[in-house]
C-alpha cells in the first residue's frame, strides 16, 4: 500500500476531530465520507481508507462453535462478513483436513468466499508432521503433507500457509533441519505464489531469536513468519518476552496474529498491551492484515471476537491521529 505523509496527515486530522466529537464507529465511517447511521452492520468497513493495518478473522477464534457443528466450515466466510463485518479470513486445516485434495470442495469454499467479497488469506496447518526431522522417511512424509496444503491454498486464493517449527535434537540441529524443510516448501510454493510462514507456537518456535535465526538460515523469499502476540510459552513456567519476540519476528512477517484472552472494563486486553504491540508492528513497516485470534473463556467466542476488533480499531484510530500531529 502507498502510505505517504500527506495521506497520514489528512487521515489523522479527520480522525482526531471525529474521535473528539463522536463514537468510534462514527469516526470510522466519517473517515470514509459515509453516514454511520445509514449503514447496515455488514456493510460497515473493517478498516479506514488509509490504514496502518487491515483486520482479518482467524478461524480458530470460532473453534468451539465449529467443533460443536454449530457452524459449517463452508459458511465461515459468510459468517465473518455478516456477523463480524470482517472481509478477510484465515482458515485452520483441522476443520477440513480430509478435504486437502478434494478439488470440488476447495473450489466451493473459494466460490462462497468470492460471492461474499471475502478474501481468503491463508491456511493454518497443524498435525501434518514435524518439519524439524533430520533427513529420512519422517521428514519426507511431513514435507509431502505440507506440499498438499500449499496446493490447496492456491485453489483457495491464499497468499500463505502457516506451518509449525517443531524440532528434534539440539536447538542448533532443530534450526538446521527446520530451515532445510522450509526451503524445500518455499521452492514448491514459489511458482504458485504461496508463502510458507512459521508462527511462534510453543517450544523453540516461541524463542524469537531462535526463529529469526531459522528465517536467516532458510533465506528464501517465500519463507517468512506469522508473529502471534500471545504464543511465547517456551516450557512450563517459562515464557519468552512477547514484545521482544514480536519485534524479532516482524522483519520476516507476511501475516500477524492478534491473540486475545480477556478484556477489562475499558476494553483493553488484560495480558497484552495492544498499543505497544501495534506500535512494534507499525514500526516494522508491515501494512498487511492482522488476524483476530480470540482464545478466552470468560467471554463467548462472538463477544471475544468483537471485543478484539473494537480494540484494534480504537488503537488504529489513535495511531493515525498521532501520526497526523
ROTI-233906 format. One record per residue (C-alpha): residue number from 0; residue in three letters; chain; x, z, y. Coordinates in nm, 2 decimals, always signed. Layout:
N
+-----+-----+---+--------+--------+--------+
|   k |   r | c |     c1 |     c3 |     c2 |
+-----+-----+---+--------+--------+--------+
| NUM | ALA | A |      X |      Z |      Y |
...
+-----+-----+---+--------+--------+--------+
This chain:
325
+-----+-----+---+--------+--------+--------+
|   k |   r | c |     c1 |     c3 |     c2 |
+-----+-----+---+--------+--------+--------+
|   0 | UNK | A |  +0.00 |  +0.00 |  +0.00 |
|   1 | UNK | A |  +0.12 |  -0.08 |  +0.35 |
|   2 | UNK | A |  +0.13 |  +0.25 |  +0.53 |
|   3 | UNK | A |  +0.26 |  +0.22 |  +0.89 |
|   4 | UNK | A |  +0.30 |  +0.49 |  +1.15 |
|   5 | UNK | A |  +0.03 |  +0.32 |  +1.36 |
|   6 | UNK | A |  -0.23 |  +0.35 |  +1.08 |
|   7 | UNK | A |  -0.14 |  +0.71 |  +1.02 |
|   8 | UNK | A |  -0.18 |  +0.79 |  +1.39 |
|   9 | UNK | A |  -0.52 |  +0.62 |  +1.40 |
|  10 | UNK | A |  -0.64 |  +0.78 |  +1.09 |
|  11 | UNK | A |  -0.50 |  +1.12 |  +1.18 |
|  12 | UNK | A |  -0.66 |  +1.12 |  +1.52 |
|  13 | UNK | A |  -1.01 |  +1.03 |  +1.39 |
|  14 | UNK | A |  -0.98 |  +1.28 |  +1.10 |
|  15 | UNK | A |  -0.87 |  +1.56 |  +1.33 |
|  16 | UNK | A |  -1.17 |  +1.51 |  +1.55 |
|  17 | UNK | A |  -1.41 |  +1.47 |  +1.26 |
|  18 | UNK | A |  -1.28 |  +1.79 |  +1.09 |
|  19 | UNK | A |  -1.34 |  +1.98 |  +1.42 |
|  20 | UNK | A |  -1.69 |  +1.85 |  +1.47 |
|  21 | UNK | A |  -1.83 |  +1.82 |  +1.12 |
|  22 | UNK | A |  -1.82 |  +1.88 |  +0.75 |
|  23 | UNK | A |  -1.56 |  +1.75 |  +0.50 |
|  24 | UNK | A |  -1.80 |  +1.48 |  +0.38 |
|  25 | UNK | A |  -1.88 |  +1.37 |  +0.73 |
|  26 | UNK | A |  -1.52 |  +1.34 |  +0.82 |
|  27 | UNK | A |  -1.45 |  +1.12 |  +0.52 |
|  28 | UNK | A |  -1.74 |  +0.89 |  +0.59 |
|  29 | UNK | A |  -1.68 |  +0.88 |  +0.96 |
|  30 | UNK | A |  -1.32 |  +0.77 |  +0.90 |
|  31 | UNK | A |  -1.46 |  +0.47 |  +0.73 |
|  32 | UNK | A |  -1.71 |  +0.40 |  +1.00 |
|  33 | UNK | A |  -2.01 |  +0.49 |  +0.78 |
|  34 | UNK | A |  -2.30 |  +0.72 |  +0.83 |
|  35 | UNK | A |  -2.26 |  +1.00 |  +0.57 |
|  36 | UNK | A |  -2.63 |  +1.09 |  +0.58 |
|  37 | UNK | A |  -2.73 |  +0.73 |  +0.49 |
|  38 | UNK | A |  -2.50 |  +0.70 |  +0.19 |
|  39 | UNK | A |  -2.60 |  +0.76 |  -0.17 |
|  40 | UNK | A |  -2.38 |  +1.01 |  -0.35 |
|  41 | UNK | A |  -2.25 |  +0.75 |  -0.60 |
|  42 | UNK | A |  -2.16 |  +0.52 |  -0.31 |
|  43 | UNK | A |  -1.95 |  +0.77 |  -0.11 |
|  44 | UNK | A |  -1.59 |  +0.67 |  -0.13 |
|  45 | UNK | A |  -1.34 |  +0.90 |  -0.30 |
|  46 | UNK | A |  -1.06 |  +0.81 |  -0.06 |
|  47 | UNK | A |  -1.01 |  +0.75 |  +0.31 |
|  48 | UNK | A |  -0.94 |  +0.40 |  +0.43 |
|  49 | UNK | A |  -0.57 |  +0.46 |  +0.49 |
|  50 | UNK | A |  -0.48 |  +0.70 |  +0.21 |
|  51 | UNK | A |  -0.18 |  +0.91 |  +0.11 |
|  52 | UNK | A |  -0.32 |  +0.90 |  -0.24 |
|  53 | UNK | A |  -0.63 |  +0.80 |  -0.43 |
|  54 | UNK | A |  -0.83 |  +1.01 |  -0.68 |
|  55 | UNK | A |  -0.89 |  +0.93 |  -1.04 |
|  56 | UNK | A |  -1.05 |  +1.13 |  -1.32 |
|  57 | UNK | A |  -0.86 |  +1.22 |  -1.64 |
|  58 | UNK | A |  -1.09 |  +1.22 |  -1.94 |
|  59 | UNK | A |  -0.95 |  +1.55 |  -2.07 |
|  60 | UNK | A |  -1.15 |  +1.72 |  -1.79 |
|  61 | UNK | A |  -1.46 |  +1.64 |  -2.00 |
|  62 | UNK | A |  -1.31 |  +1.72 |  -2.34 |
|  63 | UNK | A |  -1.57 |  +1.98 |  -2.43 |
|  64 | UNK | A |  -1.85 |  +1.75 |  -2.33 |
|  65 | UNK | A |  -1.70 |  +1.47 |  -2.54 |
|  66 | UNK | A |  -1.63 |  +1.68 |  -2.85 |
|  67 | UNK | A |  -1.99 |  +1.81 |  -2.84 |
|  68 | UNK | A |  -2.11 |  +1.45 |  -2.83 |
|  69 | UNK | A |  -2.29 |  +1.51 |  -2.50 |
|  70 | UNK | A |  -2.10 |  +1.22 |  -2.36 |
|  71 | UNK | A |  -2.01 |  +0.89 |  -2.54 |
|  72 | UNK | A |  -1.66 |  +0.77 |  -2.47 |
|  73 | UNK | A |  -1.82 |  +0.43 |  -2.38 |
|  74 | UNK | A |  -2.00 |  +0.59 |  -2.09 |
|  75 | UNK | A |  -1.70 |  +0.76 |  -1.93 |
|  76 | UNK | A |  -1.65 |  +0.50 |  -1.66 |
|  77 | UNK | A |  -2.02 |  +0.51 |  -1.57 |
|  78 | UNK | A |  -2.02 |  +0.90 |  -1.55 |
|  79 | UNK | A |  -1.70 |  +0.90 |  -1.34 |
|  80 | UNK | A |  -1.87 |  +0.69 |  -1.08 |
|  81 | UNK | A |  -2.23 |  +0.81 |  -1.10 |
|  82 | UNK | A |  -2.17 |  +1.19 |  -1.13 |
|  83 | UNK | A |  -1.84 |  +1.24 |  -0.95 |
|  84 | UNK | A |  -1.81 |  +0.94 |  -0.71 |
|  85 | UNK | A |  -1.47 |  +0.85 |  -0.87 |
|  86 | UNK | A |  -1.38 |  +0.49 |  -0.92 |
|  87 | UNK | A |  -1.07 |  +0.51 |  -1.14 |
|  88 | UNK | A |  -1.03 |  +0.67 |  -1.48 |
|  89 | UNK | A |  -0.77 |  +0.78 |  -1.73 |
|  90 | UNK | A |  -0.86 |  +0.77 |  -2.10 |
|  91 | UNK | A |  -0.74 |  +1.00 |  -2.38 |
|  92 | UNK | A |  -0.68 |  +0.83 |  -2.71 |
|  93 | UNK | A |  -0.82 |  +1.13 |  -2.90 |
|  94 | UNK | A |  -1.17 |  +1.02 |  -2.82 |
|  95 | UNK | A |  -1.14 |  +0.67 |  -2.97 |
|  96 | UNK | A |  -0.83 |  +0.69 |  -3.19 |
|  97 | UNK | A |  -0.99 |  +0.49 |  -3.47 |
|  98 | UNK | A |  -1.06 |  +0.20 |  -3.22 |
|  99 | UNK | A |  -0.70 |  +0.12 |  -3.13 |
| 100 | UNK | A |  -0.72 |  -0.22 |  -3.29 |
| 101 | UNK | A |  -1.09 |  -0.28 |  -3.25 |
| 102 | UNK | A |  -1.09 |  -0.56 |  -3.00 |
| 103 | UNK | A |  -1.47 |  -0.57 |  -2.97 |
| 104 | UNK | A |  -1.48 |  -0.20 |  -2.89 |
| 105 | UNK | A |  -1.19 |  -0.22 |  -2.64 |
| 106 | UNK | A |  -1.34 |  -0.53 |  -2.47 |
| 107 | UNK | A |  -1.67 |  -0.35 |  -2.44 |
| 108 | UNK | A |  -1.50 |  -0.05 |  -2.27 |
| 109 | UNK | A |  -1.34 |  -0.29 |  -2.03 |
| 110 | UNK | A |  -1.67 |  -0.47 |  -1.96 |
| 111 | UNK | A |  -1.85 |  -0.14 |  -1.89 |
| 112 | UNK | A |  -1.59 |  -0.02 |  -1.65 |
| 113 | UNK | A |  -1.58 |  -0.36 |  -1.47 |
| 114 | UNK | A |  -1.95 |  -0.36 |  -1.43 |
| 115 | UNK | A |  -1.93 |  -0.02 |  -1.26 |
| 116 | UNK | A |  -1.65 |  -0.13 |  -1.04 |
| 117 | UNK | A |  -1.43 |  +0.14 |  -1.20 |
| 118 | UNK | A |  -1.06 |  +0.08 |  -1.26 |
| 119 | UNK | A |  -0.90 |  +0.19 |  -1.59 |
| 120 | UNK | A |  -0.55 |  +0.32 |  -1.51 |
| 121 | UNK | A |  -0.40 |  +0.45 |  -1.83 |
| 122 | UNK | A |  -0.45 |  +0.59 |  -2.18 |
| 123 | UNK | A |  -0.30 |  +0.93 |  -2.26 |
| 124 | UNK | A |  -0.16 |  +0.92 |  -2.61 |
| 125 | UNK | A |  -0.14 |  +1.22 |  -2.84 |
| 126 | UNK | A |  -0.10 |  +1.26 |  -3.22 |
| 127 | UNK | A |  +0.09 |  +0.94 |  -3.29 |
| 128 | UNK | A |  +0.42 |  +1.08 |  -3.39 |
| 129 | UNK | A |  +0.72 |  +1.22 |  -3.21 |
| 130 | UNK | A |  +0.95 |  +0.99 |  -3.01 |
| 131 | UNK | A |  +1.23 |  +1.24 |  -3.05 |
| 132 | UNK | A |  +1.31 |  +1.15 |  -3.41 |
| 133 | UNK | A |  +1.65 |  +1.00 |  -3.48 |
| 134 | UNK | A |  +1.68 |  +0.66 |  -3.64 |
| 135 | UNK | A |  +1.47 |  +0.63 |  -3.96 |
| 136 | UNK | A |  +1.12 |  +0.59 |  -4.10 |
| 137 | UNK | A |  +0.95 |  +0.86 |  -3.89 |
| 138 | UNK | A |  +1.09 |  +0.71 |  -3.57 |
| 139 | UNK | A |  +0.97 |  +0.36 |  -3.68 |
| 140 | UNK | A |  +0.62 |  +0.49 |  -3.75 |
| 141 | UNK | A |  +0.59 |  +0.66 |  -3.41 |
| 142 | UNK | A |  +0.72 |  +0.36 |  -3.23 |
| 143 | UNK | A |  +0.48 |  +0.12 |  -3.41 |
| 144 | UNK | A |  +0.18 |  +0.36 |  -3.35 |
| 145 | UNK | A |  +0.26 |  +0.37 |  -2.97 |
| 146 | UNK | A |  +0.30 |  -0.01 |  -2.96 |
| 147 | UNK | A |  -0.06 |  -0.05 |  -3.08 |
| 148 | UNK | A |  -0.17 |  +0.17 |  -2.78 |
| 149 | UNK | A |  +0.03 |  -0.05 |  -2.54 |
| 150 | UNK | A |  -0.16 |  -0.35 |  -2.68 |
| 151 | UNK | A |  -0.49 |  -0.16 |  -2.64 |
| 152 | UNK | A |  -0.40 |  -0.06 |  -2.28 |
| 153 | UNK | A |  -0.35 |  -0.43 |  -2.20 |
| 154 | UNK | A |  -0.71 |  -0.51 |  -2.32 |
| 155 | UNK | A |  -0.85 |  -0.23 |  -2.11 |
| 156 | UNK | A |  -0.66 |  -0.34 |  -1.79 |
| 157 | UNK | A |  -0.44 |  -0.03 |  -1.77 |
| 158 | UNK | A |  -0.10 |  -0.01 |  -1.60 |
| 159 | UNK | A |  +0.04 |  +0.25 |  -1.84 |
| 160 | UNK | A |  +0.02 |  +0.46 |  -2.15 |
| 161 | UNK | A |  +0.12 |  +0.83 |  -2.12 |
| 162 | UNK | A |  +0.33 |  +0.95 |  -2.41 |
| 163 | UNK | A |  +0.49 |  +1.28 |  -2.51 |
| 164 | UNK | A |  +0.86 |  +1.35 |  -2.54 |
| 165 | UNK | A |  +0.87 |  +1.60 |  -2.83 |
| 166 | UNK | A |  +1.23 |  +1.61 |  -2.95 |
| 167 | UNK | A |  +1.42 |  +1.72 |  -3.26 |
| 168 | UNK | A |  +1.75 |  +1.89 |  -3.27 |
| 169 | UNK | A |  +1.95 |  +2.00 |  -2.97 |
| 170 | UNK | A |  +1.84 |  +1.92 |  -2.61 |
| 171 | UNK | A |  +2.11 |  +1.66 |  -2.59 |
| 172 | UNK | A |  +2.02 |  +1.49 |  -2.92 |
| 173 | UNK | A |  +1.65 |  +1.50 |  -2.83 |
| 174 | UNK | A |  +1.71 |  +1.34 |  -2.49 |
| 175 | UNK | A |  +1.92 |  +1.07 |  -2.65 |
| 176 | UNK | A |  +1.65 |  +0.99 |  -2.92 |
| 177 | UNK | A |  +1.36 |  +1.00 |  -2.67 |
| 178 | UNK | A |  +1.54 |  +0.77 |  -2.43 |
| 179 | UNK | A |  +1.61 |  +0.52 |  -2.71 |
| 180 | UNK | A |  +1.25 |  +0.51 |  -2.82 |
| 181 | UNK | A |  +1.13 |  +0.48 |  -2.46 |
| 182 | UNK | A |  +1.35 |  +0.18 |  -2.40 |
| 183 | UNK | A |  +1.20 |  +0.01 |  -2.71 |
| 184 | UNK | A |  +0.85 |  +0.08 |  -2.59 |
| 185 | UNK | A |  +0.94 |  -0.03 |  -2.24 |
| 186 | UNK | A |  +1.06 |  -0.36 |  -2.38 |
| 187 | UNK | A |  +0.73 |  -0.40 |  -2.57 |
| 188 | UNK | A |  +0.52 |  -0.31 |  -2.26 |
| 189 | UNK | A |  +0.71 |  -0.51 |  -2.00 |
| 190 | UNK | A |  +0.58 |  -0.86 |  -2.08 |
| 191 | UNK | A |  +0.23 |  -0.71 |  -2.09 |
| 192 | UNK | A |  +0.27 |  -0.53 |  -1.76 |
| 193 | UNK | A |  +0.22 |  -0.19 |  -1.93 |
| 194 | UNK | A |  +0.44 |  +0.10 |  -1.84 |
| 195 | UNK | A |  +0.53 |  +0.39 |  -2.07 |
| 196 | UNK | A |  +0.52 |  +0.71 |  -1.88 |
| 197 | UNK | A |  +0.61 |  +1.07 |  -2.00 |
| 198 | UNK | A |  +0.42 |  +1.38 |  -1.90 |
| 199 | UNK | A |  +0.57 |  +1.72 |  -1.88 |
| 200 | UNK | A |  +0.37 |  +1.85 |  -2.17 |
| 201 | UNK | A |  +0.54 |  +2.16 |  -2.32 |
| 202 | UNK | A |  +0.88 |  +2.24 |  -2.47 |
| 203 | UNK | A |  +1.17 |  +2.04 |  -2.35 |
| 204 | UNK | A |  +0.95 |  +1.80 |  -2.16 |
| 205 | UNK | A |  +0.84 |  +2.08 |  -1.93 |
| 206 | UNK | A |  +1.20 |  +2.12 |  -1.82 |
| 207 | UNK | A |  +1.20 |  +1.89 |  -1.51 |
| 208 | UNK | A |  +1.58 |  +1.85 |  -1.51 |
| 209 | UNK | A |  +1.58 |  +1.75 |  -1.88 |
| 210 | UNK | A |  +1.30 |  +1.50 |  -1.85 |
| 211 | UNK | A |  +1.46 |  +1.35 |  -1.53 |
| 212 | UNK | A |  +1.78 |  +1.31 |  -1.74 |
| 213 | UNK | A |  +1.58 |  +1.13 |  -2.01 |
| 214 | UNK | A |  +1.45 |  +0.89 |  -1.74 |
| 215 | UNK | A |  +1.80 |  +0.81 |  -1.62 |
| 216 | UNK | A |  +1.92 |  +0.76 |  -1.98 |
| 217 | UNK | A |  +1.63 |  +0.53 |  -2.06 |
| 218 | UNK | A |  +1.69 |  +0.33 |  -1.74 |
| 219 | UNK | A |  +1.41 |  +0.09 |  -1.78 |
| 220 | UNK | A |  +1.17 |  -0.04 |  -1.51 |
| 221 | UNK | A |  +0.87 |  +0.00 |  -1.74 |
| 222 | UNK | A |  +0.96 |  +0.36 |  -1.83 |
| 223 | UNK | A |  +0.86 |  +0.65 |  -1.60 |
| 224 | UNK | A |  +0.69 |  +0.99 |  -1.56 |
| 225 | UNK | A |  +0.35 |  +1.14 |  -1.51 |
| 226 | UNK | A |  +0.42 |  +1.47 |  -1.33 |
| 227 | UNK | A |  +0.15 |  +1.73 |  -1.41 |
| 228 | UNK | A |  +0.10 |  +2.02 |  -1.17 |
| 229 | UNK | A |  +0.04 |  +2.27 |  -1.45 |
| 230 | UNK | A |  +0.23 |  +2.19 |  -1.77 |
| 231 | UNK | A |  +0.55 |  +2.38 |  -1.72 |
| 232 | UNK | A |  +0.55 |  +2.61 |  -2.02 |
| 233 | UNK | A |  +0.89 |  +2.60 |  -2.19 |
| 234 | UNK | A |  +0.81 |  +2.86 |  -2.46 |
| 235 | UNK | A |  +0.60 |  +3.17 |  -2.50 |
| 236 | UNK | A |  +0.65 |  +3.38 |  -2.18 |
| 237 | UNK | A |  +0.89 |  +3.13 |  -2.02 |
| 238 | UNK | A |  +0.79 |  +2.88 |  -1.76 |
| 239 | UNK | A |  +0.98 |  +2.63 |  -1.55 |
| 240 | UNK | A |  +0.94 |  +2.63 |  -1.17 |
| 241 | UNK | A |  +0.64 |  +2.40 |  -1.13 |
| 242 | UNK | A |  +0.73 |  +2.29 |  -0.78 |
| 243 | UNK | A |  +1.09 |  +2.22 |  -0.87 |
| 244 | UNK | A |  +0.98 |  +2.03 |  -1.17 |
| 245 | UNK | A |  +0.73 |  +1.80 |  -0.99 |
| 246 | UNK | A |  +1.00 |  +1.73 |  -0.73 |
| 247 | UNK | A |  +1.25 |  +1.63 |  -1.00 |
| 248 | UNK | A |  +1.00 |  +1.40 |  -1.17 |
| 249 | UNK | A |  +0.84 |  +1.23 |  -0.87 |
| 250 | UNK | A |  +1.12 |  +0.97 |  -0.82 |
| 251 | UNK | A |  +1.01 |  +0.82 |  -1.16 |
| 252 | UNK | A |  +0.64 |  +0.87 |  -1.12 |
| 253 | UNK | A |  +0.39 |  +0.60 |  -1.19 |
| 254 | UNK | A |  +0.09 |  +0.84 |  -1.21 |
| 255 | UNK | A |  +0.03 |  +1.21 |  -1.12 |
| 256 | UNK | A |  -0.20 |  +1.47 |  -1.27 |
| 257 | UNK | A |  -0.37 |  +1.73 |  -1.06 |
| 258 | UNK | A |  -0.41 |  +2.01 |  -1.31 |
| 259 | UNK | A |  -0.66 |  +2.29 |  -1.21 |
| 260 | UNK | A |  -0.79 |  +2.61 |  -1.38 |
| 261 | UNK | A |  -0.99 |  +2.81 |  -1.13 |
| 262 | UNK | A |  -1.07 |  +2.84 |  -0.76 |
| 263 | UNK | A |  -1.11 |  +3.12 |  -0.50 |
| 264 | UNK | A |  -1.39 |  +3.16 |  -0.25 |
| 265 | UNK | A |  -1.21 |  +2.94 |  +0.00 |
| 266 | UNK | A |  -1.19 |  +2.65 |  -0.26 |
| 267 | UNK | A |  -0.81 |  +2.69 |  -0.33 |
| 268 | UNK | A |  -0.67 |  +2.66 |  -0.68 |
| 269 | UNK | A |  -0.57 |  +3.02 |  -0.78 |
| 270 | UNK | A |  -0.25 |  +2.94 |  -0.97 |
| 271 | UNK | A |  -0.12 |  +2.62 |  -0.80 |
| 272 | UNK | A |  -0.05 |  +2.57 |  -0.43 |
| 273 | UNK | A |  -0.21 |  +2.23 |  -0.38 |
| 274 | UNK | A |  -0.08 |  +2.19 |  -0.03 |
| 275 | UNK | A |  +0.28 |  +2.25 |  -0.14 |
| 276 | UNK | A |  +0.23 |  +2.02 |  -0.44 |
| 277 | UNK | A |  +0.08 |  +1.73 |  -0.25 |
| 278 | UNK | A |  +0.35 |  +1.76 |  +0.02 |
| 279 | UNK | A |  +0.61 |  +1.71 |  -0.26 |
| 280 | UNK | A |  +0.41 |  +1.41 |  -0.39 |
| 281 | UNK | A |  +0.38 |  +1.25 |  -0.05 |
| 282 | UNK | A |  +0.74 |  +1.31 |  +0.04 |
| 283 | UNK | A |  +0.85 |  +1.11 |  -0.26 |
| 284 | UNK | A |  +0.68 |  +0.80 |  -0.12 |
| 285 | UNK | A |  +0.42 |  +0.79 |  -0.40 |
| 286 | UNK | A |  +0.09 |  +0.63 |  -0.29 |
| 287 | UNK | A |  -0.10 |  +0.58 |  -0.61 |
| 288 | UNK | A |  -0.37 |  +0.77 |  -0.79 |
| 289 | UNK | A |  -0.38 |  +1.15 |  -0.86 |
| 290 | UNK | A |  -0.59 |  +1.22 |  -1.16 |
| 291 | UNK | A |  -0.81 |  +1.53 |  -1.17 |
| 292 | UNK | A |  -0.75 |  +1.73 |  -1.49 |
| 293 | UNK | A |  -0.96 |  +2.04 |  -1.49 |
| 294 | UNK | A |  -0.88 |  +2.28 |  -1.78 |
| 295 | UNK | A |  -1.05 |  +2.60 |  -1.67 |
| 296 | UNK | A |  -1.32 |  +2.81 |  -1.85 |
| 297 | UNK | A |  -1.50 |  +3.01 |  -1.57 |
| 298 | UNK | A |  -1.65 |  +2.70 |  -1.41 |
| 299 | UNK | A |  -1.83 |  +2.43 |  -1.61 |
| 300 | UNK | A |  -1.64 |  +2.11 |  -1.65 |
| 301 | UNK | A |  -1.86 |  +1.95 |  -1.39 |
| 302 | UNK | A |  -1.81 |  +2.23 |  -1.14 |
| 303 | UNK | A |  -1.43 |  +2.23 |  -1.20 |
| 304 | UNK | A |  -1.40 |  +1.86 |  -1.15 |
| 305 | UNK | A |  -1.60 |  +1.87 |  -0.83 |
| 306 | UNK | A |  -1.40 |  +2.17 |  -0.70 |
| 307 | UNK | A |  -1.07 |  +1.99 |  -0.77 |
| 308 | UNK | A |  -1.20 |  +1.68 |  -0.60 |
| 309 | UNK | A |  -1.31 |  +1.87 |  -0.29 |
| 310 | UNK | A |  -0.97 |  +2.04 |  -0.27 |
| 311 | UNK | A |  -0.78 |  +1.72 |  -0.30 |
| 312 | UNK | A |  -1.00 |  +1.56 |  -0.03 |
| 313 | UNK | A |  -0.96 |  +1.86 |  +0.20 |
| 314 | UNK | A |  -0.58 |  +1.87 |  +0.17 |
| 315 | UNK | A |  -0.57 |  +1.49 |  +0.22 |
| 316 | UNK | A |  -0.75 |  +1.52 |  +0.55 |
| 317 | UNK | A |  -0.52 |  +1.80 |  +0.66 |
| 318 | UNK | A |  -0.21 |  +1.59 |  +0.57 |
| 319 | UNK | A |  -0.34 |  +1.28 |  +0.75 |
| 320 | UNK | A |  -0.43 |  +1.48 |  +1.06 |
| 321 | UNK | A |  -0.08 |  +1.64 |  +1.06 |
| 322 | UNK | A |  +0.08 |  +1.31 |  +1.02 |
| 323 | UNK | A |  -0.10 |  +1.18 |  +1.33 |
| 324 | UNK | A |  +0.03 |  +1.45 |  +1.56 |
+-----+-----+---+--------+--------+--------+
